[in-house]
């Protein structure tokens, strides 16, 4: 009988943060079981991943998996990213949560903290073949709770037309960005953009990390983003806003890409997102790649995606076998080029050998940072964002704004 995971007593969903607990004990990790002894149904929740949008893509791979595990049924239920958290909360509350689900790093601490996930440290014997950063992103409190599947790299790039109009080169440091900004503005363009309404993982945090700062202190018990490094980062963004070097309206709203200043070829430098989305609209020749942005540190925004297993599964061995298969070299060599992402492993085939722009991102995996590994990571973001908005749109003092945000964050920590 399937165990049921429920909302903890008195739990609420605030700003996308879930407090969940399991009603029953969790299955412990086991050694790999011979395929002939593994059976059961695995409910599998993937999402559209890069260029893989249709569930039919998975069918031949499930068939191949079944050649080794004939008694395992993979019940593929493609999910939508829209309303993702709400759908998962509803499923968990009703006892219909999947066995295997796609998680990004900030999901791991929330569900692991409430003892809902199977530890995966013993899932494979070749974790040493994975990039340390990909494993770290799927780890919480010293335990691995996600099997890395892909790495997202926000490859920096510049718009060729804007550079030519302004007579400047693509920047790779804050000083270079500041240096070219007046000429770019004089040519009628923006030097970069700041999408203030989206997650800070790809907006404020990269500037904070590049300045040498951290969001929380080392033991994650107190805010650290209001230190000198955070103030320096926010003052730099405010300088760009005050001088009209970034689109003011996009600080508060996120337009469809085609309607954004970047989509209208009006922005010189893009430091986040994926280069594919820009190429698909503007054309491959419209952009050139750049080295990662740096100030005190060199940091790229990015993320890791992977598979976690709910410990309420009735078929833990089957779920583990499927998750193992998804991170094998043979599968990744097909999945990664089809999806447009980068490898969490060090021993997969070279990617994008016929596409130098995409290949460029693979060189910079070491600089990728994914966010804050804390159960309240998203709530922390939601508390900080309004204070940054006050600085950029209302002229509030950066130090005072970050101190006010820190007080709120410390209360929930």
Secondary structure, 3 states (H helix, E strand, C coil): CCCCEEECCCCCCECCECCEEECCCCCCCCCCCCHHHCCEEEEEECECECCECCCHHHHHHHHHHHHHCCCEEEEECCECCCCHHHHHHHHHHCCCCCCEEEEEHHHHHHHHHCCCECCCCCCCCCHHHECHHHHHHCEECCEECCEEEEEEECCCEEEHHHHHHHCCCCCCEHHHHHHHHHHHHHCCCECCCCCCCCCHHHCHHHHHHHCCCCCECCCCCCECCCCHHHHHHHHHHHHHHHCCCCCCHHHHCCCCHHHCCCCCCCECEECCCCHHHHHHHHCHHHEEECCCCECCCECEEEEEEEEEEECCCCCHHHHHHHHHHHCCHHHHHHHHHHHCCECCECCCCCCCCCCHHHHHHHCCHHHEECCCCCCCHHHHHHHHHHHHHHHHHHCCCHHHHHHHHHHHHHHHC
